[in-house]
Amino acid sequence: MEAGVLITVILPVSLSVIMFGMGLSLRLADFARVLKQPKAAVIGISAQMLALPLIALLIAIAFKLPPELAVGLMIISFAPGGATSNMFTHLAKGDVALSISLTAVVSLVTPFTIPLFTLLAMEYFLGSANTFELPLLKTIIQLLIITVIPVTIGMFMLSKWQNLAEKTEPVIRVFSVVFLFLIVLAIILKNKEQMVSFFMQTGAATLCLNVCVLTLGYFLGKFFRLPKKQTISISYEVGIQNGTLALLIAGTLIGNSTMMIPAVTYSILMFVTSYIFGRILKKIEILG
């Protein structure tokens, strides 16, 4: 797969803009809300940080993915939710405030966890054959600059210039979803001769991951007797990952275009599965 300036330059800048937009919708109260809803927060964060990577590991092994593709699948599972999970939560009439709060908290944690978990995944799947470097401290600093600092600036802007922030945030929210679609489309067009091969290699595994974690989030909410709106939020927060960040980790920070392939197929399929999942939720609501 070819990366080029799209991945090395445009993607990091655009991700910073997206994270800035997230900050424009966040207040300190959103973080405090996690403490006020500890049951839903603990379930959502635990499922996303622990259960999701474990399921991805089992799927990578079960589908016998080649090492670099397996690492790419794991990188997806390490990423937080994003604007897309918040959007689908809104469309499915879930608890959008909870979804935003979970996205915010996990997004602040993952700059520290993603580099460590990715190094462990590379060691497990690549072992002595690993020729790719991911300096831990340098990667953490890069992710903090690209993700956490823009969020902080956005929050500061909201606190000081609320009207401007409220007008800007919806535009960037739409941009974040459209940009992911466009960058995936650009990668597809640039590698159109290989796309069938990409889907044959990782399509089934990424589809399985997406369906499994969407279902996991829903049944965890039901099992722990959470309100319906919170159950929907956790389903999408666990089931939809930040594909843009996964592409950044694989393509920009590691510089391995093969590891980007699962993120591409996942980003395409998650829109389809998330829409279908939302329709199923509506039917369940009608029947219930």
C-alpha positions as CSV (number, residue, x, y, z in Angstrom):
1,M,0.0,0.0,0.0
2,E,1.2,3.5,-0.9
3,A,1.2,6.2,1.8
4,G,2.9,9.3,0.7
5,V,2.2,12.9,1.8
6,L,-1.4,12.0,2.5
7,I,-0.4,9.8,5.5
8,T,2.8,11.6,6.6
9,V,1.6,15.2,6.5
10,I,-2.1,15.6,5.9
11,L,-3.3,12.9,8.3
12,P,-1.5,14.2,11.4
13,V,-2.6,17.8,10.7
14,S,-6.2,16.7,10.1
15,L,-6.3,14.5,13.2
16,S,-5.1,17.5,15.3
17,V,-8.0,19.6,13.8
18,I,-10.4,16.8,14.7
19,M,-9.2,16.6,18.3
20,F,-9.4,20.4,18.5
21,G,-13.0,20.0,17.5
22,M,-13.6,17.5,20.2
23,G,-12.2,19.9,22.7
24,L,-14.7,22.5,21.5
25,S,-17.5,20.3,22.8
26,L,-15.9,19.4,26.2
27,R,-16.1,21.0,29.6
28,L,-14.5,19.9,32.8
29,A,-18.1,18.8,33.8
30,D,-17.9,16.1,31.1
31,F,-15.0,14.5,32.9
32,A,-16.8,14.8,36.2
33,R,-19.8,13.1,34.7
34,V,-17.8,9.9,34.5
35,L,-17.5,10.0,38.3
36,K,-21.2,10.7,38.6
37,Q,-22.0,7.6,36.5
38,P,-19.3,5.3,37.7
39,K,-21.1,2.0,36.8
40,A,-21.6,2.9,33.1
41,A,-18.1,4.5,33.0
42,V,-16.3,1.5,34.5
43,I,-18.1,-0.9,32.1
44,G,-17.5,1.3,29.1
45,I,-13.8,2.0,29.8
46,S,-13.0,-1.6,30.9
47,A,-14.6,-3.0,27.8
48,Q,-12.8,-0.6,25.5
49,M,-9.4,-0.8,27.2
50,L,-9.3,-4.5,28.1
51,A,-12.0,-6.6,26.4
52,L,-11.6,-5.0,23.0
53,P,-7.9,-5.8,22.6
54,L,-8.4,-9.3,23.9
55,I,-11.1,-10.0,21.3
56,A,-8.9,-8.5,18.6
57,L,-6.0,-10.8,19.7
58,L,-8.2,-13.9,19.6
59,I,-9.6,-12.9,16.1
60,A,-6.0,-12.2,14.8
61,I,-5.0,-15.7,16.0
62,A,-8.2,-17.4,14.8
63,F,-8.0,-15.9,11.3
64,K,-4.2,-16.7,11.2
65,L,-3.5,-13.1,10.0
66,P,0.1,-12.5,8.8
67,P,2.1,-10.8,11.5
68,E,2.0,-7.2,10.2
69,L,-1.7,-7.4,9.5
70,A,-2.3,-8.8,13.0
71,V,-0.5,-5.9,14.5
72,G,-2.6,-3.6,12.3
73,L,-5.7,-5.2,13.7
74,M,-4.5,-4.8,17.2
75,I,-3.7,-1.1,16.7
76,I,-7.4,-0.6,15.8
77,S,-8.4,-2.2,19.1
78,F,-6.1,0.1,21.0
79,A,-7.6,3.3,19.6
80,P,-10.4,5.2,21.4
81,G,-13.8,6.0,20.1
82,G,-14.2,9.3,18.2
83,A,-16.6,11.6,16.6
84,T,-18.1,8.7,14.6
85,S,-19.1,6.8,17.8
86,N,-20.7,10.0,19.1
87,M,-22.6,10.6,15.9
88,F,-24.0,7.0,15.8
89,T,-24.9,7.3,19.5
90,H,-26.9,10.4,18.6
91,L,-28.6,8.8,15.7
92,A,-29.6,5.8,17.7
93,K,-30.9,8.0,20.5
94,G,-28.3,6.9,23.1
95,D,-26.8,8.9,25.9
96,V,-24.7,11.3,23.9
97,A,-23.2,13.0,27.0
98,L,-21.9,9.7,28.3
99,S,-20.5,8.8,24.8
100,I,-18.7,12.1,24.7
101,S,-17.4,11.7,28.2
102,L,-16.1,8.2,27.5
103,T,-14.5,9.3,24.3
104,A,-12.8,12.2,26.1
105,V,-11.4,10.1,29.0
106,V,-10.1,7.3,26.8
107,S,-8.7,9.8,24.3
108,L,-6.6,11.3,27.1
109,V,-5.4,7.9,28.3
110,T,-4.5,6.3,24.9
111,P,-1.5,8.5,24.0
112,F,0.2,6.6,26.9
113,T,-1.3,3.1,26.3
114,I,-1.2,2.9,22.5
115,P,2.6,3.0,22.2
116,L,3.1,0.5,25.0
117,F,0.4,-1.9,23.7
118,T,1.6,-1.6,20.1
119,L,5.1,-2.5,21.2
120,L,3.8,-5.6,23.0
121,A,1.8,-6.5,19.9
122,M,4.8,-6.1,17.6
123,E,6.9,-8.2,20.0
124,Y,4.2,-11.0,20.1
125,F,3.5,-11.2,16.4
126,L,6.8,-10.1,14.8
127,G,9.3,-11.3,17.4
128,S,12.8,-11.3,16.2
129,A,11.6,-10.5,12.7
130,N,10.5,-7.1,13.8
131,T,12.5,-4.4,11.8
132,F,10.1,-1.5,12.7
133,E,10.8,1.0,15.4
134,L,8.3,2.7,17.7
135,P,10.3,4.7,20.3
136,L,8.1,4.7,23.4
137,L,8.8,8.1,24.8
138,K,9.0,9.8,21.4
139,T,5.7,8.3,20.3
140,I,3.9,9.3,23.5
141,I,5.1,12.9,23.0
142,Q,4.0,12.9,19.4
143,L,0.5,11.6,20.3
144,L,0.2,14.1,23.1
145,I,1.0,16.9,20.6
146,I,-1.4,15.6,18.0
147,T,-4.3,14.7,20.3
148,V,-4.2,16.0,23.9
149,I,-2.9,19.5,23.2
150,P,-5.5,20.3,20.5
151,V,-8.2,19.0,22.9
152,T,-6.9,21.3,25.6
153,I,-6.8,24.3,23.3
154,G,-10.4,23.5,22.2
155,M,-11.6,23.3,25.8
156,F,-9.9,26.6,26.6
157,M,-11.5,28.3,23.6
158,L,-15.0,27.0,24.7
159,S,-14.4,28.4,28.2
160,K,-13.3,31.8,26.9
161,W,-15.3,32.3,23.6
162,Q,-18.3,30.1,23.9
163,N,-20.3,31.5,21.0
164,L,-17.4,31.1,18.6
165,A,-16.7,27.5,19.9
166,E,-20.3,26.5,19.5
167,K,-20.4,27.7,15.9
168,T,-17.1,26.1,15.0
169,E,-17.6,22.6,16.7
170,P,-20.4,21.3,14.5
171,V,-18.4,22.2,11.4
172,I,-15.4,20.3,12.6
173,R,-17.5,17.4,13.8
174,V,-18.8,17.0,10.2
175,F,-15.3,17.4,8.9
176,S,-14.0,14.6,11.1
177,V,-16.5,12.1,9.7
178,V,-16.1,13.3,6.1
179,F,-12.3,13.4,6.4
180,L,-12.1,9.8,7.5
181,F,-14.3,8.8,4.5
182,L,-12.2,10.9,2.1
183,I,-8.9,9.6,3.3
184,V,-10.1,6.0,3.1
185,L,-11.5,6.8,-0.4
186,A,-8.1,8.4,-1.4
187,I,-6.3,5.3,-0.2
188,I,-8.7,3.1,-2.1
189,L,-8.3,5.0,-5.3
190,K,-4.5,5.1,-4.9
191,N,-4.4,1.3,-4.4
192,K,-7.5,0.3,-6.3
193,E,-5.7,-2.7,-8.0
194,Q,-5.0,-4.1,-4.5
195,M,-8.3,-3.4,-2.7
196,V,-9.8,-6.8,-3.5
197,S,-6.6,-8.3,-2.1
198,F,-6.9,-6.1,1.0
199,F,-10.4,-7.2,1.7
200,M,-9.5,-10.9,1.1
201,Q,-6.7,-10.5,3.6
202,T,-8.5,-8.6,6.4
203,G,-12.1,-8.0,5.5
204,A,-13.5,-11.0,7.4
205,A,-11.3,-10.3,10.5
206,T,-12.2,-6.6,10.7
207,L,-15.9,-7.3,10.1
208,C,-15.8,-10.0,12.8
209,L,-14.1,-7.6,15.2
210,N,-16.6,-4.8,14.6
211,V,-19.6,-7.0,15.0
212,C,-18.3,-8.8,18.1
213,V,-17.5,-5.6,20.0
214,L,-20.7,-3.8,19.0
215,T,-22.6,-6.9,20.3
216,L,-20.3,-7.1,23.4
217,G,-21.1,-3.5,24.4
218,Y,-24.8,-4.0,24.0
219,F,-25.0,-7.2,26.1
220,L,-22.7,-5.8,28.8
221,G,-25.1,-2.9,29.2
222,K,-28.0,-5.4,29.4
223,F,-26.2,-7.7,31.8
224,F,-25.4,-4.9,34.2
225,R,-28.9,-3.5,33.9
226,L,-27.9,-0.1,32.5
227,P,-30.6,2.2,31.1
228,K,-31.3,1.8,27.5
229,K,-29.6,5.0,26.4
230,Q,-26.4,4.2,28.3
231,T,-26.4,0.7,26.8
232,I,-26.6,2.2,23.3
233,S,-23.7,4.6,24.1
234,I,-21.5,1.8,25.4
235,S,-22.3,-0.3,22.3
236,Y,-21.1,2.3,19.9
237,E,-18.2,3.5,22.1
238,V,-16.8,0.0,22.3
239,G,-17.8,-0.9,18.8
240,I,-16.5,2.1,16.8
241,Q,-12.8,3.0,16.9
242,N,-11.0,6.1,15.8
243,G,-9.8,4.8,12.4
244,T,-8.0,8.1,11.7
245,L,-5.8,7.6,14.7
246,A,-5.2,3.9,13.8
247,L,-4.0,5.0,10.3
248,L,-1.8,7.6,11.9
249,I,-0.1,5.1,14.2
250,A,0.5,2.5,11.5
251,G,1.2,4.7,8.6
252,T,2.9,7.8,10.1
253,L,4.5,6.8,13.4
254,I,5.5,3.2,12.6
255,G,5.7,3.9,8.8
256,N,4.4,0.5,7.8
257,S,1.8,0.6,5.0
258,T,0.8,-3.0,5.4
259,M,-0.3,-2.4,9.0
260,M,-2.7,0.3,7.6
261,I,-4.7,-2.3,5.7
262,P,-6.9,-3.4,8.6
263,A,-7.6,0.2,9.5
264,V,-8.8,0.9,6.0
265,T,-11.1,-2.1,5.7
266,Y,-12.4,-1.6,9.3
267,S,-13.1,2.1,8.6
268,I,-15.2,1.2,5.5
269,L,-17.1,-1.7,7.2
270,M,-17.8,0.1,10.5
271,F,-20.1,2.6,8.8
272,V,-22.2,-0.2,7.3
273,T,-22.3,-2.4,10.4
274,S,-23.0,0.6,12.7
275,Y,-25.9,1.7,10.5
276,I,-27.3,-1.9,10.5
277,F,-26.8,-2.1,14.2
278,G,-28.8,1.1,14.7
279,R,-31.7,-0.3,12.6
280,I,-31.6,-3.5,14.8
281,L,-31.8,-1.4,17.9
282,K,-34.8,0.4,16.6
283,K,-36.6,-2.9,15.8
284,I,-35.8,-4.2,19.3
285,E,-37.3,-1.0,20.7
286,I,-40.5,-1.4,18.7
287,L,-40.8,-5.1,19.6
288,G,-40.0,-4.3,23.3
